[in-house]
Amino acid sequence: MPLDTSTYALAHLRLDGRRWNELRRLHAQISTQAAADGSSYLEQGNTKVLCTVSGPQEQKGGRGGARDQGNEAKVDVEMNIAAFSGMDRKRRARSDKRVQEMQVTIASAFQSTLFTHLFPHSTITVTLHILSQDGSLLAACLNAATLALIDAGIPMSDYISSVTVASAPSSDQSLDEMDPLLDLNGLEEQELPFMTVGTCGRGPGGGEEKVMVLVMETKVQMARLEAMLSVGIDGCKQVRGILDGVVRSHGKRVLESKVS
């Protein structure tokens, strides 16, 4: 069923009632799986992800095998998408091309953000379980993995926070009236050109902000790209604040339980 975008041009409200720069409800918890070294559960709208982290642990390979990464740890990402998570009830195998692309993207982002040099000849395994899909899947996985890695106590330079951003259609196709839309749901992703942005840095203490992830799977006019990227980076700052609040509130609860 095509996405009805006519109402947005009139009221500037999306189908779920949000304005162009508003995030969906983001709820997250950490330390949800006691058996794992680190774990998290994240809901970004109706997209729900459970993440566990194991390691750092010694690499299992032959003598000086191909898995040896020298003086740095290797980040492995495994993604399991439940058959009931989407509308099509299709079970995606680990050999699925889209699943493999997301695994490589997530592993590459954290390989350069974690302090892997502190754990030579070891492996950090991030396992993602997709329970529900309603848009922004890669962004939700990155946010959930960030919280799980923090819970595991693995040092990193800063949070990786991620959102999706799209370019809204216009009746006259005027570039001046093209509003980027932040944090897409499933219907919007099917109809609009969008990209996933992930940034690292620029917390309360300042520091350099870097774009760690920039994935676009659809075509878009070059003139719209700058506005989309600007809105995406701003959205990542909002997500970072939410993730930071989750970590701080969990730390506060842990301290209070130990004191009492």
Secondary structure, 3 states (H helix, E strand, C coil): CCCCCHHHHHHCCCCCCCCCCCCCCEEEEECCCCCCCEEEEEEECCEEEEEEEEEEEECCCCCCCCCCCCCCCEEEEEEEECCCCCCCCCCCCCCCHHHHHHHHHHHHHHHCCECHHHCCCEEEEEEEEEEECCCCHHHHHHHHHHHHHHHCCCCECCCEEEEEEEECCCCCCCHHHCCEEECCCHHHHHHCCEEEEEEECCECCECCCEEEEEEECCCCCHHHHHHHHHHHHHHHHHHHHHHHHHHHHHHHHHHHHHHC
